[in-house]
Amino acid sequence: MAADRERKAEPHECSCGARFELAYFDDRRGERAALPDELVDAACPACGKVRSLSLPAGAAKTLVAELSDHDPEEGEGG
């Protein structure tokens, strides 16, 4: 069923100023599509501060927090 899994990533910013992405797999298909979201605690990868967020059921098992390489205030030019 690995082919049915969709990796999602959401940008976040911590109060410490670190920008990071929370990535997880969303495998809500078929009967699982009706499952409600669940509240999950995720820690900032820079300072460890925990925040609660709502994710699809089961996504907490695959949750990964990664610091962002890209600064949205920087230009995209080259």
C-alpha positions, 0 to 999 in steps of 0.5 A, spaced: 500 500 500 506 504 499 504 507 493 497 510 496 501 514 501 502 521 499 508 525 502 506 532 505 510 538 508 507 544 511 512 550 513 512 553 520 516 558 524 517 557 531 517 563 536 525 562 536 525 564 529 527 558 526 523 556 519 522 548 518 517 544 515 513 538 518 513 532 513 508 526 514 505 521 510 498 521 509 495 515 507 487 516 508 484 512 502 478 508 502 475 506 509 481 510 512 479 517 508 473 517 513 478 517 519 478 524 523 484 528 524 488 527 531 492 532 535 499 531 535 505 534 538 511 536 534 518 539 536 522 545 533 528 542 530 532 548 533 530 549 540 525 543 541 519 547 543 513 543 542 507 545 538 500 542 537 497 541 530 492 537 527 494 531 522 491 526 519 490 520 523 496 515 523 501 521 520 504 522 527 508 515 526 511 518 520 512 525 522 519 529 521 521 536 522 526 539 518 530 546 518 528 549 512 534 551 507 530 557 504 529 563 507 522 566 504 525 573 504 531 572 500 530 573 492 529 567 487 534 570 482 541 567 481 
